[in-house]
Amino acid sequence: INSFGELGATSDGVARAARDHKRAVRDQLTDLTRELGAGDPSALAEQLVLLIDGAITAAAISGDPAPARHARTAAETLVTAAAAARAAQA
């Protein structure tokens, strides 16, 4: 996030590396949410990516790790809801 924010507009290499990293994180989360049996693994993964990015940014700006804890709680809520939806369909 920092590298892209500082150099992404002027450096194709930095922009490409940032996009590749985000894609890799999203792909890994999609695989994990698919293993969980989420009804829409891609959507859940994208929600988790947004939580991660928001937590990183908010913690960096505030200098406080609390956003990471809040994001973790939100992620647990999303994953629990996905697991409950799967169980209800079974």
C-alpha positions in Angstrom: 0.0 0.0 0.0 2.8 2.4 1.0 4.9 1.7 -2.1 2.0 2.1 -4.5 0.8 5.3 -2.7 4.2 6.8 -3.0 5.4 5.5 -6.4 2.6 3.7 -8.1 1.6 6.6 -10.3 5.1 7.1 -11.6 6.6 3.6 -11.6 5.1 0.8 -13.6 7.3 -1.7 -11.8 6.0 -0.7 -8.4 2.4 -0.6 -9.6 2.8 -4.1 -11.1 4.5 -5.5 -8.0 1.7 -4.0 -5.8 -1.0 -5.5 -8.1 0.7 -8.9 -8.2 0.9 -8.9 -4.4 -2.7 -8.0 -4.0 -3.7 -10.7 -6.5 -1.7 -13.3 -4.7 -3.3 -12.4 -1.3 -6.8 -12.4 -2.9 -6.1 -15.8 -4.6 -4.8 -17.3 -1.4 -7.9 -16.1 0.5 -10.1 -17.4 -2.2 -8.6 -20.8 -1.9 -9.0 -20.7 1.9 -12.6 -19.6 1.7 -13.3 -22.2 -0.9 -12.0 -24.8 1.5 -14.3 -23.4 4.1 -17.1 -24.0 1.8 -18.2 -20.4 1.5 -21.1 -20.0 -0.9 -19.2 -17.3 -2.8 -15.5 -17.8 -2.0 -14.4 -14.9 -4.3 -16.8 -12.4 -2.6 -15.8 -13.4 0.9 -12.1 -13.2 -0.1 -12.6 -9.7 -1.5 -14.3 -8.7 1.7 -11.4 -10.0 3.7 -8.9 -8.2 1.4 -10.8 -4.9 2.1 -10.5 -5.5 5.8 -6.8 -6.2 5.5 -6.1 -3.1 3.4 -8.3 -0.9 5.7 -6.6 -2.2 8.8 -3.1 -1.6 7.4 -4.0 1.9 6.3 -5.9 2.9 9.5 -3.1 1.5 11.7 -0.4 3.3 9.8 -2.3 6.6 9.9 -3.3 6.4 13.5 -0.1 4.7 14.8 -2.4 2.4 16.8 -2.8 -1.4 16.3 -6.5 -1.3 17.3 -7.7 -1.2 13.6 -6.0 -4.6 13.1 -7.9 -6.0 16.1 -11.2 -4.6 14.9 -10.5 -6.0 11.4 -9.8 -9.4 12.9 -13.1 -9.4 14.8 -14.9 -8.3 11.6 -13.2 -11.1 9.6 -14.2 -13.7 12.3 -17.8 -12.5 11.9 -17.7 -12.8 8.1 -16.1 -16.3 8.3 -18.5 -17.5 11.0 -21.5 -16.3 9.0 -20.1 -18.1 5.9 -19.7 -21.3 7.9 -23.1 -21.0 9.4 -24.7 -20.5 5.9 -22.9 -23.6 4.7 -24.1 -25.6 7.7 -27.7 -24.4 7.1 -27.6 -25.6 3.6 -26.3 -29.1 4.5 
